[in-house]
Amino acid sequence: MRLYLVFITLTVSLAVSAQSVPKLIRIADGLYDAARYLDAIEFYDKISGIDKKNYQAKFRLGFCYFKTLEYEEAKKVFLDLGSIADAENNFQARALYHYGNLLKLESQFEEADSIYSSLISLPSAEPDLINSSRKQKEGCLLALRQEQEDKGFSVTLMDDVNSKFHDFGAVINPSNKQLVFASTRNLPGVQYEGSQFDGVLPDLVAYERNRNERWRIASSSQKFIDLNTQWSEGSGSFTKDGQTFYFSTCRGENGSDCGIMVTYLVDNEWTDPILLNEYINEPGAENKQPTISATGDTLFFSSDRPGGIGASDIWMSLKGLEAESWTPAINMGDVINSADNDITPYYSSAYNCLLFASNGHVGYGGYDIYAAKGESFFEPEVYNLGYPFNSTLDDTYFAISDTVGFISSNREDHKSLDLYSFSLRSERLFLSLLISGESLIDSRIASKFRDVRSLDLVTFRVEDYQGYELFDPVKRKKPKPKILIEDTQKIGADSIAIAAAGAESRRIRIPYETQYFGYGHFMLRPEARRSLDDLAIQLSDKEYDQVNVLAYTDQLGTDSFNIDLSKNRGKAIRAYLALRGIPLDKINVVARGELKPTGDRDHIYRRVFSRKVEIIIDAPTALNIKTANIYIVAREDTTDGLAEKLGVREADLIKWNGIRGNKIASGSTIRIFDLTDMPSTNVIVDERTIRRRYLAEGSGE
């Protein structure tokens, strides 16, 4: 019997070796492309044994071991491949990179650091790989520093909630205190299988506390499970009152074709979900992982749409005047977004801080959780949250609900995401302590990936301003070009010269209200949206040729940046007017960059009123267009207090400016109709006075 087995083994071995290598490669590559890594291992192992110089097969063998969690075998293959100094070995650097990553995965940070250093010195290493290795080296140093630091935080595995499947994206439902998350466990209803999750596609599930304060599957209250389909339902976010829920649905076995949905709580039941507009759900892109701000008017989410920095980026959108009328999404810029994946955003209104997960920033390995915080996100600091929130595996889905927080991580079994919780007393205090000290990413590394076109997350709404210091940074000196850009042809393809628009002497030019912006911003303020609403209504029954949009910036920042910023301001006006019914072909945008006032006198008011877009209407005959006067609020006030000082009705003041709440911050620009008595400049300052005094009226035309 033993001789027979030996004979069979030799026969099979000879038969295998007799097969053509190309045939084995086709089989192996087919399995590899289908993500059947365990099955592909056998074939790549045989190919590597037969053809010693098939470096691609050897590299894929190591990757298959890695994907099937055979880390020791993967390390052997990658180290062996990385040690082969052969001109034909195009995988040497990549093998060393993965070997270093595996060392880092096992918290061998010093050893990993030396491997990355060896990789960087290789002449054959590609620039992108060298750049990634430098980030990984910095991550090793970061981890070594933070290992020595104990800030007293801890996270707890939620044993009474987790399953042997993926469980992720936990949030608390404010209306009934249920725990809501996504899971790939088997749940009631139809669930399709998907290769991305090694089983069924995820659905939403709700848990509630029992008498012993343990979590259990929730009762039928609110029928939350009715939101599930046979496709993927991902994590979501509740509004502060718990009456609205935003979540994502992905129709496709690989979790593709993802869109963000909204549902409302009516009579203690969730309504049929509605897909948000195309500004949120870019066609052909994956749009998912939404989180809503505490004010309910700013939505953050991840998307791989065109125009991003990397694979998946963090984007944001502001809500319009009508329900779910979301404005065009804005990329958060390449301080926050990296060349890789940046996902699962959470915005802390309590601390004015954006938290997100990324595998492209300096970190421990896999996805880490980061916080972006600063006076302005033109120059934010990005913090790695450190231990115990980050590990060498994937750590994602940071969220806080009152005095409990959640993360999702696969650190337990290196494969399935589990839910972890942590306790806190104050979100603001917790985050301020968490991102202090050594957890700050070395700015020398971060500076290589900075772009001043990123957004200000602290003050992206004018009513949040507490004073000039928040939106008017210290002036920086900058070199001036020898020749200032005056030729509109150089500004951009969509910028059209006003001179061409007004060449015909028969046209009458009617100026409308000037729209103002915050420092570095191109998002429309509430009063600007009301102003543009009024314009669209007034033009709806009138004959006109064009609406010219002339966009400017102040003198801070580089000239190229200011050209781009003014262009984006003009585009924001154009997009909003188009939403209100103005034909796009009738809207001309001219991006003029810095406003060049006469004289050298600088002043806060001059800078505030330089951040503007002028609107001029070309018409064949004179038009009766009603306009408001624009003022800057000198001191913080309440709506009723300011209305009394101005001699207008509070309801009108709110209506004219789209004011929310009862506070008006200093530095806000406001619209006023028919103001008879001008109060003291301690209350408001007239736009015309500022322009005449500091801008040299007419110099910007």
URMOKA-V804952 format. One record per pair of residues at least 24 apart in sequence whose ideal C-beta (glycine too) atoms are under 7 Angstrom apart, sorted by the first residue. I is the first residue (numbers start at 1). J is the second residue. D is the distance in whole Angstrom. If there is no record, write none. Layout:
i:I j:J d:D
i:I j:J d:D
This chain:
i:16 j:46 d:6
i:17 j:50 d:7
i:21 j:47 d:6
i:21 j:50 d:6
i:21 j:51 d:5
i:25 j:57 d:7
i:28 j:57 d:7
i:32 j:60 d:6
i:35 j:195 d:6
i:37 j:64 d:4
i:37 j:67 d:4
i:37 j:68 d:5
i:38 j:68 d:5
i:40 j:64 d:5
i:41 j:65 d:7
i:53 j:88 d:6
i:55 j:81 d:7
i:55 j:89 d:5
i:55 j:90 d:7
i:55 j:91 d:5
i:56 j:91 d:7
i:59 j:91 d:4
i:59 j:94 d:7
i:59 j:95 d:6
i:62 j:95 d:7
i:62 j:98 d:7
i:66 j:98 d:7
i:69 j:414 d:6
i:69 j:415 d:6
i:71 j:102 d:6
i:71 j:105 d:7
i:74 j:102 d:6
i:75 j:99 d:6
i:75 j:102 d:5
i:78 j:102 d:7
i:92 j:122 d:7
i:92 j:124 d:6
i:93 j:119 d:5
i:93 j:122 d:5
i:93 j:124 d:6
i:93 j:125 d:4
i:93 j:126 d:7
i:93 j:129 d:5
i:94 j:129 d:7
i:97 j:129 d:6
i:97 j:132 d:7
i:97 j:133 d:6
i:100 j:136 d:6
i:101 j:365 d:6
i:104 j:136 d:7
i:104 j:140 d:6
i:104 j:365 d:5
i:104 j:392 d:6
i:105 j:365 d:5
i:105 j:392 d:5
i:107 j:392 d:6
i:109 j:140 d:4
i:109 j:143 d:5
i:109 j:144 d:5
i:112 j:140 d:5
i:113 j:137 d:5
i:113 j:140 d:4
i:135 j:362 d:5
i:138 j:362 d:5
i:138 j:442 d:6
i:138 j:445 d:5
i:139 j:362 d:5
i:139 j:363 d:5
i:139 j:364 d:6
i:139 j:365 d:7
i:142 j:362 d:6
i:142 j:384 d:6
i:142 j:441 d:7
i:143 j:364 d:5
i:145 j:438 d:5
i:146 j:386 d:4
i:146 j:387 d:6
i:146 j:438 d:6
i:146 j:439 d:6
i:149 j:437 d:7
i:149 j:438 d:6
i:151 j:433 d:7
i:153 j:388 d:6
i:153 j:422 d:7
i:153 j:434 d:7
i:154 j:388 d:6
i:154 j:422 d:7
i:155 j:388 d:5
i:155 j:389 d:7
i:155 j:407 d:6
i:155 j:420 d:4
i:155 j:421 d:7
i:155 j:422 d:5
i:156 j:420 d:6
i:156 j:421 d:5
i:156 j:422 d:7
i:157 j:412 d:7
i:157 j:418 d:6
i:157 j:420 d:6
i:158 j:419 d:4
i:158 j:420 d:6
i:158 j:421 d:6
i:160 j:214 d:5
i:160 j:215 d:5
i:161 j:207 d:6
i:161 j:215 d:5
i:161 j:419 d:6
i:162 j:418 d:5
i:162 j:419 d:6
i:164 j:416 d:7
i:165 j:199 d:6
i:165 j:416 d:6
i:166 j:197 d:6
i:166 j:202 d:6
i:166 j:416 d:5
i:166 j:417 d:5
i:167 j:417 d:6
i:167 j:418 d:6
i:167 j:419 d:5
i:168 j:235 d:6
i:168 j:397 d:5
i:168 j:408 d:4
i:168 j:417 d:4
i:168 j:419 d:7
i:169 j:234 d:7
i:169 j:235 d:2
i:169 j:397 d:5
i:169 j:408 d:6
i:170 j:399 d:7
i:170 j:406 d:4
i:170 j:419 d:5
i:171 j:236 d:7
i:171 j:237 d:6
i:171 j:238 d:6
i:171 j:399 d:5
i:171 j:401 d:6
i:172 j:401 d:3
i:173 j:238 d:6
i:173 j:242 d:6
i:174 j:238 d:6
i:174 j:240 d:7
i:174 j:241 d:7
i:174 j:242 d:3
i:175 j:242 d:3
i:175 j:243 d:7
i:175 j:265 d:6
i:176 j:221 d:6
i:176 j:222 d:7
i:178 j:206 d:5
i:178 j:207 d:6
i:178 j:208 d:5
i:178 j:218 d:5
i:179 j:206 d:7
i:179 j:207 d:4
i:179 j:215 d:6
i:180 j:204 d:6
i:180 j:206 d:5
i:180 j:224 d:7
i:180 j:236 d:7
i:181 j:205 d:6
i:181 j:235 d:7
i:181 j:419 d:6
i:182 j:233 d:6
i:182 j:234 d:5
i:182 j:235 d:5
i:188 j:225 d:7
i:189 j:228 d:6
i:190 j:230 d:4
i:191 j:230 d:6
i:192 j:230 d:5
i:192 j:231 d:6
i:192 j:253 d:6
i:193 j:253 d:7
i:194 j:232 d:7
i:194 j:253 d:4
i:194 j:254 d:6
i:194 j:255 d:6
i:195 j:253 d:6
i:195 j:254 d:6
i:196 j:254 d:5
i:196 j:255 d:5
i:201 j:231 d:6
i:201 j:232 d:4
i:202 j:232 d:5
i:202 j:233 d:6
i:202 j:234 d:7
i:203 j:228 d:4
i:203 j:233 d:5
i:204 j:228 d:6
i:204 j:233 d:5
i:204 j:247 d:7
i:221 j:268 d:7
i:222 j:265 d:7
i:222 j:268 d:6
i:222 j:269 d:6
i:222 j:270 d:6
i:223 j:269 d:5
i:223 j:270 d:7
i:224 j:270 d:6
i:226 j:270 d:7
i:227 j:263 d:6
i:227 j:270 d:6
i:227 j:273 d:6
i:234 j:288 d:5
i:234 j:289 d:6
i:235 j:289 d:6
i:235 j:397 d:6
i:236 j:290 d:7
i:237 j:290 d:6
i:237 j:291 d:4
i:237 j:292 d:5
i:239 j:292 d:6
i:239 j:296 d:5
i:240 j:294 d:5
i:240 j:296 d:7
i:245 j:270 d:7
i:246 j:290 d:4
i:246 j:292 d:6
i:246 j:299 d:7
i:247 j:290 d:7
i:248 j:288 d:4
i:248 j:289 d:6
i:248 j:290 d:7
i:250 j:288 d:7
i:256 j:286 d:6
i:258 j:286 d:4
i:258 j:287 d:6
i:258 j:288 d:4
i:259 j:287 d:6
i:260 j:287 d:5
i:260 j:288 d:7
i:260 j:290 d:5
i:260 j:301 d:6
i:262 j:324 d:6
i:276 j:324 d:6
i:276 j:326 d:6
i:277 j:326 d:6
i:279 j:317 d:6
i:279 j:326 d:5
i:279 j:327 d:6
i:279 j:328 d:5
i:279 j:329 d:6
i:280 j:317 d:6
i:280 j:326 d:5
i:280 j:329 d:6
i:289 j:343 d:6
i:289 j:344 d:5
i:289 j:345 d:7
i:291 j:345 d:5
i:291 j:346 d:5
i:291 j:347 d:6
i:293 j:347 d:5
i:293 j:349 d:6
i:294 j:349 d:4
i:295 j:349 d:7
i:299 j:326 d:6
i:300 j:345 d:4
i:300 j:347 d:5
i:301 j:345 d:7
i:302 j:342 d:7
i:302 j:343 d:4
i:302 j:344 d:7
i:302 j:345 d:7
i:307 j:331 d:6
i:308 j:337 d:7
i:309 j:334 d:5
i:309 j:337 d:4
i:309 j:338 d:7
i:309 j:339 d:7
i:310 j:337 d:6
i:310 j:338 d:5
i:310 j:339 d:4
i:310 j:340 d:5
i:310 j:341 d:7
i:310 j:342 d:7
i:310 j:360 d:6
i:311 j:340 d:6
i:311 j:341 d:5
i:312 j:341 d:5
i:312 j:342 d:6
i:312 j:343 d:5
i:313 j:337 d:4
i:313 j:342 d:6
i:314 j:342 d:5
i:314 j:345 d:5
i:314 j:356 d:6
i:318 j:523 d:6
i:321 j:529 d:6
i:328 j:575 d:5
i:330 j:455 d:7
i:332 j:454 d:6
i:332 j:455 d:6
i:333 j:451 d:6
i:333 j:453 d:6
i:333 j:454 d:3
i:333 j:455 d:6
i:334 j:449 d:6
i:334 j:451 d:4
i:334 j:454 d:7
i:335 j:377 d:7
i:335 j:380 d:6
i:335 j:382 d:7
i:335 j:450 d:5
i:335 j:451 d:6
i:335 j:454 d:4
i:336 j:372 d:5
i:336 j:454 d:6
i:338 j:449 d:7
i:343 j:396 d:7
i:344 j:396 d:5
i:344 j:397 d:5
i:346 j:398 d:5
i:346 j:399 d:5
i:348 j:400 d:7
i:348 j:427 d:6
i:348 j:431 d:6
i:350 j:427 d:4
i:350 j:428 d:5
i:351 j:427 d:6
i:351 j:428 d:5
i:351 j:431 d:4
i:351 j:432 d:7
i:352 j:457 d:7
i:352 j:458 d:4
i:353 j:431 d:6
i:354 j:457 d:5
i:355 j:398 d:5
i:357 j:395 d:7
i:357 j:396 d:4
i:362 j:441 d:5
i:362 j:445 d:6
i:363 j:390 d:7
i:364 j:390 d:5
i:364 j:391 d:6
i:364 j:392 d:5
i:365 j:392 d:4
i:365 j:393 d:7
i:366 j:392 d:7
i:366 j:393 d:5
i:366 j:394 d:4
i:367 j:394 d:4
i:367 j:395 d:6
i:367 j:396 d:5
i:368 j:395 d:6
i:369 j:395 d:5
i:369 j:398 d:5
i:369 j:407 d:7
i:371 j:431 d:7
i:371 j:435 d:5
i:372 j:457 d:7
i:373 j:435 d:6
i:375 j:458 d:6
i:375 j:470 d:7
i:376 j:456 d:5
i:376 j:458 d:6
i:376 j:473 d:6
i:377 j:454 d:5
i:377 j:455 d:5
i:377 j:456 d:5
i:377 j:457 d:5
i:378 j:452 d:5
i:378 j:454 d:6
i:378 j:456 d:6
i:378 j:520 d:5
i:381 j:440 d:6
i:382 j:441 d:5
i:382 j:446 d:6
i:383 j:435 d:4
i:383 j:439 d:5
i:383 j:440 d:6
i:383 j:441 d:7
i:384 j:439 d:6
i:384 j:441 d:6
i:385 j:434 d:6
i:385 j:439 d:7
i:386 j:439 d:5
i:400 j:427 d:5
i:452 j:557 d:7
i:452 j:561 d:6
i:453 j:561 d:7
i:453 j:564 d:6
i:456 j:520 d:6
i:456 j:521 d:7
i:459 j:518 d:6
i:460 j:523 d:6
i:462 j:518 d:6
i:462 j:525 d:5
i:462 j:668 d:5
i:463 j:660 d:6
i:463 j:661 d:7
i:463 j:663 d:7
i:463 j:665 d:6
i:463 j:668 d:7
i:465 j:665 d:4
i:465 j:667 d:5
i:465 j:668 d:7
i:466 j:665 d:6
i:467 j:666 d:6
i:467 j:667 d:7
i:468 j:604 d:6
i:468 j:667 d:5
i:471 j:518 d:5
i:471 j:519 d:4
i:471 j:667 d:7
i:472 j:519 d:6
i:472 j:604 d:6
i:472 j:607 d:6
i:473 j:519 d:7
i:475 j:556 d:6
i:476 j:556 d:7
i:478 j:558 d:6
i:481 j:559 d:6
i:485 j:559 d:6
i:485 j:563 d:7
i:485 j:593 d:6
i:488 j:590 d:6
i:491 j:563 d:6
i:491 j:567 d:7
i:491 j:591 d:5
i:492 j:567 d:6
i:492 j:591 d:6
i:494 j:589 d:6
i:495 j:567 d:7
i:495 j:589 d:6
i:495 j:590 d:5
i:495 j:591 d:5
i:496 j:588 d:4
i:496 j:590 d:6
i:497 j:590 d:7
i:498 j:548 d:5
i:498 j:550 d:7
i:498 j:590 d:6
i:501 j:546 d:6
i:501 j:548 d:6
i:501 j:588 d:6
i:501 j:618 d:6
i:502 j:618 d:6
i:506 j:620 d:7
i:507 j:545 d:6
i:507 j:618 d:5
i:507 j:619 d:7
i:507 j:620 d:7
i:508 j:619 d:5
i:508 j:621 d:6
i:508 j:622 d:6
i:509 j:616 d:5
i:509 j:618 d:6
i:510 j:616 d:7
i:510 j:617 d:4
i:510 j:619 d:6
i:510 j:623 d:5
i:510 j:625 d:6
i:511 j:616 d:5
i:512 j:615 d:4
i:512 j:617 d:6
i:512 j:625 d:6
i:512 j:627 d:6
i:513 j:615 d:7
i:513 j:627 d:5
i:513 j:628 d:6
i:513 j:630 d:6
i:513 j:671 d:7
i:514 j:612 d:5
i:514 j:613 d:7
i:514 j:614 d:5
i:514 j:630 d:6
i:515 j:573 d:6
i:515 j:612 d:6
i:515 j:613 d:5
i:515 j:615 d:7
i:516 j:609 d:7
i:516 j:611 d:6
i:516 j:612 d:5
i:516 j:669 d:5
i:517 j:569 d:6
i:517 j:611 d:5
i:517 j:612 d:7
i:519 j:611 d:7
i:520 j:565 d:7
i:522 j:565 d:6
i:522 j:568 d:4
i:522 j:569 d:4
i:522 j:572 d:5
i:523 j:572 d:7
i:524 j:572 d:6
i:524 j:576 d:6
i:526 j:657 d:6
i:526 j:658 d:3
i:526 j:659 d:7
i:527 j:657 d:4
i:527 j:658 d:6
i:527 j:669 d:6
i:527 j:670 d:6
i:527 j:671 d:5
i:529 j:576 d:7
i:529 j:658 d:6
i:530 j:656 d:6
i:530 j:657 d:6
i:530 j:658 d:5
i:530 j:671 d:7
i:531 j:671 d:6
i:532 j:573 d:7
i:532 j:576 d:5
i:532 j:577 d:6
i:532 j:580 d:6
i:533 j:580 d:6
i:536 j:577 d:6
i:536 j:580 d:4
i:536 j:581 d:6
i:536 j:582 d:6
i:538 j:625 d:6
i:538 j:626 d:7
i:539 j:582 d:7
i:540 j:581 d:6
i:542 j:623 d:5
i:543 j:619 d:7
i:543 j:620 d:7
i:544 j:617 d:5
i:544 j:618 d:7
i:544 j:619 d:4
i:544 j:623 d:7
i:545 j:618 d:4
i:545 j:619 d:6
i:545 j:620 d:7
i:546 j:586 d:5
i:546 j:588 d:6
i:546 j:618 d:5
i:547 j:577 d:7
i:547 j:582 d:6
i:547 j:586 d:6
i:547 j:587 d:5
i:547 j:615 d:6
i:547 j:617 d:6
i:548 j:588 d:5
i:548 j:590 d:7
i:548 j:616 d:5
i:548 j:618 d:7
i:549 j:573 d:5
i:549 j:574 d:6
i:549 j:587 d:6
i:549 j:588 d:7
i:549 j:589 d:5
i:549 j:590 d:7
i:549 j:613 d:6
i:549 j:615 d:6
i:550 j:590 d:5
i:550 j:592 d:6
i:550 j:613 d:7
i:550 j:614 d:4
i:550 j:616 d:7
i:551 j:589 d:7
i:551 j:590 d:7
i:551 j:591 d:5
i:551 j:592 d:6
i:551 j:613 d:5
i:552 j:592 d:5
i:552 j:595 d:4
i:552 j:610 d:6
i:552 j:612 d:5
i:552 j:700 d:6
i:553 j:593 d:6
i:553 j:594 d:6
i:553 j:610 d:7
i:553 j:611 d:6
i:554 j:594 d:7
i:554 j:595 d:7
i:554 j:607 d:4
i:554 j:610 d:4
i:554 j:611 d:5
i:555 j:594 d:5
i:559 j:593 d:6
i:559 j:594 d:7
i:562 j:593 d:4
i:562 j:594 d:5
i:563 j:591 d:6
i:563 j:593 d:4
i:566 j:591 d:4
i:566 j:592 d:6
i:566 j:593 d:5
i:567 j:591 d:4
i:569 j:613 d:5
i:570 j:613 d:6
i:573 j:613 d:5
i:595 j:695 d:7
i:595 j:700 d:5
i:596 j:699 d:7
i:597 j:694 d:7
i:597 j:695 d:5
i:597 j:696 d:5
i:597 j:699 d:5
i:598 j:696 d:4
i:598 j:699 d:5
i:599 j:696 d:6
i:601 j:694 d:7
i:603 j:694 d:5
i:605 j:632 d:7
i:605 j:685 d:7
i:605 j:690 d:5
i:605 j:694 d:6
i:606 j:694 d:4
i:606 j:695 d:6
i:608 j:632 d:6
i:608 j:667 d:7
i:609 j:687 d:7
i:609 j:690 d:5
i:609 j:691 d:6
i:609 j:695 d:6
i:610 j:695 d:7
i:628 j:656 d:6
i:628 j:671 d:4
i:628 j:672 d:6
i:628 j:673 d:5
i:629 j:672 d:5
i:629 j:675 d:6
i:629 j:687 d:7
i:630 j:669 d:6
i:630 j:671 d:6
i:630 j:687 d:4
i:631 j:670 d:6
i:631 j:672 d:6
i:631 j:684 d:4
i:631 j:685 d:6
i:631 j:686 d:6
i:631 j:687 d:6
i:632 j:667 d:7
i:632 j:669 d:6
i:632 j:684 d:7
i:632 j:685 d:5
i:633 j:664 d:5
i:633 j:666 d:6
i:633 j:667 d:7
i:633 j:668 d:5
i:633 j:670 d:6
i:633 j:684 d:6
i:634 j:666 d:7
i:634 j:681 d:6
i:634 j:682 d:6
i:634 j:683 d:6
i:634 j:684 d:6
i:634 j:685 d:6
i:635 j:666 d:5
i:635 j:682 d:7
i:636 j:663 d:7
i:636 j:664 d:7
i:636 j:665 d:6
i:636 j:666 d:5
i:637 j:664 d:5
i:638 j:662 d:5
i:638 j:663 d:6
i:639 j:664 d:6
i:645 j:679 d:5
i:645 j:683 d:5
i:646 j:672 d:6
i:646 j:675 d:6
i:646 j:679 d:6
i:647 j:676 d:7
i:647 j:677 d:6
i:648 j:672 d:7
